[in-house]
């Protein structure tokens, strides 16, 4: 794997992984913002018991943000696996 195009593929995978990590952080922040927006809208600033009615309402209100975060985490995981695979190939060469 000492071919320059292989090194280029490794560099591209590294950049893709870095972008996916940044996306995950962005969507994590977006979810937290969604939680805060829900709290402001409902004026509920106290601890919310897990699986309570309020908890379920908050999850329902932030379902799209949560799904975006899950998707971003999945993309990050796939990008990491691809990067590790290419890096291992590079080490063997």
Steps between C-alpha positions, in 0.01 A plus 500: 500500500790737440329635189442879518131455420472276806654773714254743342211267590629487859516880512148528362371250755668701776330820385167323467533365853589845636195648328276227639628563854425870457151416371435278801599781735279743308195274520567424868493873564184533288330235714601679820364823353177320416472379859558854628245642255243248619573590862456871425179437308350292779661699783627174649849562638504231768636148483292281270457144617587248232194334340266760652235680296724807471791282387287344226374842390855633479615199299209538264572871452868433424462180297641649178807640678555164668472316167751739342743431784459123461560530126810712560634247752445221248685694229783568745526132589511396133760765419714383793479137389601594146790709628622221727478248217705721269750579775552130575558432131751787489688362802532158338650643182 
